[in-house]
């Protein structure tokens, strides 16, 4: 099985995503065989776009933006 490199991006300041919810989601993602997860919280306006652009340059396979349900 090949490895999947996953980036999770979330903004704790502008959504209902909390550190608590991230502590539930990230372990679930990490438990998937073959998936390598990196999580980043955005720090300022436009940061998510910068993180996504860098992830593309770095060759990450998947980028996920966490948003409220």
N, C-alpha and C positions, 0 to 999 in steps of 0.2 A: 504494500500500500504506500502511495506517495504521501508526503506531508503537505498539509494545507496551512498556509500562513494567513491568519485572520487578524484584522485590526478592528477593535471596537472603539467607537468615538462617542462620547457623551458630554453634555453640558449641564452640570449640576445647577447652574445659576438660572437657566431659562426654561427648564423642563421640570416635570415631576419625578424625574429619575433621581434616586437617592443612592448614597453609598450602600445602604442596606439592600436595595434592589440589585445593585451591581454585585454585591457579595453573594446573591442567589444565582445570578445569571452566569457570571464568569466561571465559577466552579463547574457548572453544567457544561459549558462550552469546552473547558479544559479536559473534562472527562471523556470527550469524544476521541477515540483512537485516531491518531494521525493528524490531529489539529493542534497547531501552535497558536496561542492567543496572546495578543498584546492589547492592553486597554489604555486609553488616554482620555483624560478630561480636558475639555477645551478651557483656555484661559482668557480669551478675548475674542471680539468679533472677527470673523474670518479665519480663526484658528482651525476650525474643522476642515475648511477647504485646503489649508496648508498641510494639515496632517494627511488628508486624502491624496493630495498631489505627491507628497513625499512617499507615501505608501506605494503609489504607482511606480515612482522612480526606483524604489527599493525592490520591486517585483512581488509585492504581496499579492496573494491570490484573491482575497475577499476583504472588503471594507464594510462594516456595519455601523450605522448611526442609530444610537438608542434614542427613542422618542417615547413620550407618554402614550398610554393606550386610551 
